[in-house]
Amino acid sequence: MTGDAINPPHGIVRFKDERNFYLAQILEFRRTAEKLGLPIGVERYPEAEWQFADPSTVITIFIDPETIKQIFEYATALIGIYKSSDYIGTFFQSCVQKLGEMAGAKFGEVLSTFFRHLYTKMKEVIASGEHTRLYLSLETNVYGVTISADIDIYPSYLDTFSEQDLDQATNLLYFKVLPASKEFIKQSHAYGIELKDIRARLRYPDLEAASPQSWEWRVEVRPIGEFSLARDGTLRPVMLYISNDTKRKRMMRKRYSYNDIQSIVKEYKR
């Protein structure tokens, strides 16, 4: 099962879904994207990869560098007219519609809809008495550095992680996580630091005391450190790979804005 080879794909979906719980949603994602002129390849992972004891599903979306550039352009344009940290509000949605003809906006909306359909299908699967876990991953490459972002959804999360939460988490991915990752790469190159990769993951701190506000994005920038990214874009260091205790403790006490990423890299390099 492969994508259309006539045009270079904007992305490739690779998946492992032994029970085909989500096959219909994957194929609909490809059809919807292609109707908008965004060809998507689809292929299964080899059977030897992603072995689980239970019927877990792995879906990885690889986005090509040109498409991710368009998403960055879309994010920059949207941030320019929308300053709030509420990425699910009515005004935010009107801003999205205003920029809807941008290629990055189209791809972003198709991807967000895909995630919502997967979430809805998972609830249906669980309600039918089946057991499934869903591992979603988005991967791309910016200036030669791999960026990945993971959203893992377990049945136990469904009561506390709503579809609205998923929408907001996805919007934060587009408008905060990915731009911050790009800025880390840009500044690291400027200061002669070779990054291994950047790995973001949606984290659920405490399921026992979970609330709709309990999740957060964690962004690991190797070899600099790991940061918690708040919904207003503030970065809080949670771990820094710095041997100098004084410098590490000083940086750990700070909160950094998107515009301060240069100072993080500069202080790390010093």
Rosetta blueprint (number, residue, H / E / L):
1 M L
2 T L
3 G L
4 D L
5 A L
6 I L
7 N L
8 P L
9 P L
10 H L
11 G E
12 I E
13 V E
14 R E
15 F E
16 K E
17 D L
18 E L
19 R L
20 N L
21 F L
22 Y L
23 L H
24 A H
25 Q H
26 I H
27 L H
28 E H
29 F H
30 R H
31 R H
32 T H
33 A H
34 E H
35 K H
36 L L
37 G L
38 L L
39 P L
40 I E
41 G E
42 V E
43 E E
44 R E
45 Y L
46 P L
47 E L
48 A L
49 E L
50 W L
51 Q L
52 F L
53 A L
54 D L
55 P L
56 S L
57 T E
58 V E
59 I E
60 T E
61 I E
62 F E
63 I E
64 D L
65 P H
66 E H
67 T H
68 I H
69 K H
70 Q H
71 I H
72 F H
73 E H
74 Y H
75 A H
76 T H
77 A H
78 L H
79 I H
80 G H
81 I H
82 Y L
83 K L
84 S L
85 S L
86 D L
87 Y L
88 I L
89 G L
90 T H
91 F H
92 F H
93 Q H
94 S H
95 C H
96 V H
97 Q H
98 K H
99 L L
100 G L
101 E L
102 M L
103 A H
104 G H
105 A H
106 K H
107 F H
108 G H
109 E H
110 V H
111 L H
112 S H
113 T H
114 F H
115 F H
116 R H
117 H H
118 L H
119 Y H
120 T H
121 K H
122 M H
123 K H
124 E H
125 V H
126 I H
127 A H
128 S L
129 G L
130 E L
131 H L
132 T L
133 R L
134 L E
135 Y E
136 L E
137 S E
138 L E
139 E E
140 T E
141 N E
142 V E
143 Y L
144 G L
145 V E
146 T E
147 I E
148 S E
149 A E
150 D E
151 I E
152 D E
153 I E
154 Y L
155 P H
156 S H
157 Y H
158 L L
159 D L
160 T L
161 F L
162 S L
163 E H
164 Q H
165 D H
166 L H
167 D H
168 Q H
169 A H
170 T H
171 N H
172 L H
173 L H
174 Y H
175 F H
176 K H
177 V H
178 L H
179 P H
180 A H
181 S H
182 K H
183 E H
184 F H
185 I H
186 K H
187 Q H
188 S H
189 H H
190 A H
191 Y L
192 G L
193 I L
194 E L
195 L L
196 K L
197 D E
198 I E
199 R E
200 A E
201 R E
202 L E
203 R E
204 Y L
205 P L
206 D L
207 L H
208 E H
209 A H
210 A L
211 S L
212 P L
213 Q L
214 S L
215 W L
216 E E
217 W E
218 R E
219 V E
220 E E
221 V E
222 R E
223 P L
224 I L
225 G E
226 E E
227 F E
228 S E
229 L E
230 A L
231 R L
232 D L
233 G L
234 T L
235 L E
236 R E
237 P E
238 V E
239 M E
240 L E
241 Y L
242 I L
243 S L
244 N L
245 D H
246 T H
247 K H
248 R H
249 K H
250 R H
251 M H
252 M H
253 R L
254 K L
255 R L
256 Y E
257 S L
258 Y H
259 N H
260 D H
261 I H
262 Q H
263 S H
264 I H
265 V H
266 K H
267 E H
268 Y H
269 K H
270 R L
